[in-house]
Amino acid sequence: MFEFDTERRCEILAKYMTNHNATVRSCAAYFGISKSTVHKDITEKLKITNKSLYDEVKLLLEKNKAERHLRGGEATRKKFLIQD
């Protein structure tokens, strides 16, 4: 699906994440690529190619990191509700 050059792919991923308030995992699933590719593109490559977009995504990544324990706890709660 991603036959674009790396710079364009970085921008597409970053715009998707910011527009949809998405996590790295959900972005990777949507585009059918690995989480590692998404993370590397938006944290390393985007910083070089589009600094302003990188700054937006960086804020989203920090927010997601701060909230991930909440999402994990909710997933565990749902898992045990299903088992009962």
N, C-alpha and C positions, 0 to 999 in steps of 0.2 A: 504493500500500500504506500509506503514511503519511498518513492523513487526521487525525492528532492535532494538538493545538495544539503549539507549539514547545517549551514546558516539558516536556510529557509525552514528546515525541520525544527530547529531550535525555537524559532519565532512562532511557528504554528503551535508547538507544544505549550509554549509560555502563554500565548493568547488564549488557548483552550483552557488552561488552568486558571487564569485570572478571570475569564468570562464565566466559568462554571464553578468557581471556588473549589476546584478539584484537588484531590490528593495526587501524589506521584503514582500511587497504585491504580487509582481510577483512570488517570490519564493514560497510563500504559495499557490498561485493559481496553479502553476505548479505541486506541490506535493499533492495538495488536502488536505492541513491541514490549521489550523488557523494561522493568522498573529501573534497572541499571542504566539503560540507554537514556531514558527520560531524565533521570537524576543527573547524569553526566552532562547531557545537553543543556539543561537549564541552570546548572550550577557552575560549570566550567566554560563551555563553549559560548553560551549566551552572554556571559560577562564580557567577553572579548568583542562579540559582534553587535550587541545592542544593550548598552549599559542601562538605559532608562527602563526598558522592559525587564531586564534582570533585577533591577531594584524593586519593581512591583512583585515579581515572582518570589523574591527573597523574603519579603514581608509575609506572603502567603505561606511559604515553607515554614517560617518561624511560627506562625499561628498554628499550622497543622501539627507541628512538632509539639507545641505546648498542649494541644488538645488530644493527642493520640492516646494517652492513657485513658481518657474518657471514652473514646471509641472502642478501645480494647475491653474496657469494663462492661460496656453495653453489649458487645458481642458475646462475652462470657455469660452475662445475665440471660440473654436470649437463648443461648445454647442450653442452659440448664432449665429454662422454662419449657423448651421443646421436649426435653427428656422426661419431665414429670408426667 
